[in-house]
Amino acid sequence: MAISNEQIERINALAAKNKTPEGLTAEEVEERKALRELYLDSVRASLRAQVESVKLVDEAGNDVTPEKLKKVQREKGMRE
């Protein structure tokens, strides 16, 4: 679930407007909340994808990836 550049720009615009004396309207506060959730979901998905693609190898070259992670990787077709 990726967030677009336009959505990030809107988050920044709302943040800037919030710092002005006029502040945000109730609708803008709700919009900001929804955009923040979308942004956080995007960050979480990206981090999860990075972690799930990790393979740990010790100094001797042995795969020491935890079994829980190997299971997830197998389910996603990333491992035999």
Number of C-alpha atoms within 10 A of each C-alpha: 12 11 14 12 9 9 15 15 11 15 19 13 12 17 15 12 15 15 10 9 7 8 14 17 11 9 9 14 15 12 15 20 13 13 17 15 12 18 19 14 15 16 15 13 14 14 11 11 11 10 11 16 15 12 13 11 11 9 6 6 8 9 11 11 13 10 9 8 15 19 14 14 17 11 11 11 9 12 11 7
